[in-house]
Amino acid sequence: CQSNLSPCYYYHRLQNTTKHQDKLMNEIVKTDPNNPELYYNLGVGAAKLGENEKAINYYNKALELKPDYGYAHINIAAIMLQEEGKIVEEMNSLGNSAADNRKYDELKEKRKKLYQDVVPHLETAVKQYDTNVELVRTLMNIYSQLGEDAKFEEMKAKLETLEGK
């Protein structure tokens, strides 16, 4: 952040204020509209403000410019996986009636679909950050939930290697 004109300067200004956020975002993007880092940083800022849809849009814009941008993939997956907690909580709140059982099955399918949507992001990220234990563990657990046994075993072996087991 050595200059008032650098994207880094604007990013730090953005992180320190919410009052003028939209104006600052437009200024940032105008400085270098083809810079995936800018969109990634805007996504981080939006996520910190709880604006997950906006954050995902920024991350996706970063991915348009740089499809293998691992951190953008990780952050999209993290935002998407926030939905899992809500789904599980609702599943756990159900009783044993026929209607509850149907609702449980619907939620189970919703969670499965969520996992399927998250997997491509995590797979791309693991290719770049194959020593990230938590990333590997998350992907391994999702493969387990999806019944992808061969991929689960592959991630399990990778995790054991990373953990020195």
N, C-alpha and C positions, 0 to 999 in steps of 0.2 A: 504494500500500500504506500508507494512512494510518491504518488501524485494524486491530486484531486480528480484527475481524469481517469484514473485506473478503475477497472471493474471492481477490484478488491476494495477500493475506497468506498464506492457506492454500496457494496455488499455490507460492509461494516456499519455504514450509516443506516442501512435498512434494518440491521439486527438491533440497533439501538432505538428504534422508533416504530410505532405502529400508526401514529397520527397521519403521516404523509406517505404511507406505504405504497399506495397505487402510483402516486406521482414518481416516487423513487424507482419503482419497478420499471416504469416506462423509460426513465432516464438510463437505467442500467442497460436495458436491452438495446436502446439506441446506440450505445457506445460500441457494441459489437454483436449484432443480431445473429451471427452464425457461430457464436461461442457457446458450446454446450455447458461449459463451467458456469456461465451466468445463469442459465436456466436451472441447472442443478442447484445452485446456491439460492435461487428464488424459491425452488421447491422446498429446500430446507427451511427457509424463512416462513413459508406458508404452513408447513407442517408444524413448526414451533407455535404458530398461532392457532393451531387446530383446524386449519383450512385444508383438510385432507384431499378433497376433490381438486382444489386449485393446485396443491402440491403435486398430485399425480399428473395433472396436465403439464406442469413445468418439467417434471421428470421425463414425461413422454416426449416433450419437445427436445430435451437434451438427447434422448435416445434417437430421435429423428436425425439429429446432427451427428451423433456418435453411437451407433447401435450396440456396441459392446461396452458401453459405459457401465461398469460393474456397480459402482456405488448408486447410480440411479436405479438399477435393477434391484439392489438390496433395499433401498428405501421404498420403492413401490411395493415390494413384497411385505415389508414391515407394516406399511399402512394397510395393505389388504388383510394381513393376518390379524389386525386389530378386530376385525369383524368376527373372527373365530371365537373370541371370548364371549361375545354377545350370543352367538349361536349356541355354544356349549351351556351357557347360563340358562338360556331358554329351554334347552333339552333337559337339563337337570331339574327344572322347575315343574316338569310335566308329571302327571300322575300315571295311572295304569288303565284308564278307560280306553275304549276303542278309538275315540276322537283324539285322545292324547297320544296313542300309539301311532295313529296316522300322522299327526303333527310331528312326532319324533322322527318318523321316517322321512318326512319332507325336510326337516332340519338337517338330518343326516346327509341327505342328497345335496342340500345347499352347502354344507361344509365340504363335502367331496368336491363339488364344483369349484369352490374357493381354492382348495388345494391344487386342483388341476390348473387353475388360472395362475397360481403363484409359482408352480414348478418351473416354467420356462425362465422366469426371472432369476430364480435361485440357481438353476443349472448354468445360466450364462455367468452369473457371479462366481460360482464355484470354479469355473474354468480359469478365471483370472486370479481368484484369491483362494487357491486350493489348500492353503495352510491355515485358513480361518476356521478354527474349531467350531465355533457357534454356528457358522454358516453351514458347515458340513453336517453338524448335528441336526440342525433344523431340516435340511433337505432329507437326511436319513429318516427322521421321524415322519415326515410327510409321505415319503415313499412307503413306509410301514403302514400308515393309515390308508393309503391308496391300494395296498396289496401288491405293490411293485417289488416283489421279492428279490429279483436279481439286482435291481438298482439299490434296494435297501442294503443288501449284502455288500455291494461295492462301496457304498458310503460308510457302512459299519467298519469295513476293513481299513478304509482311509482314516476314519476317526481313530481307530485303535492305533494306527501308525503314528498319527499326530500326537496322540496322548502317551505314546511310548509303551503301549501294552503289547 
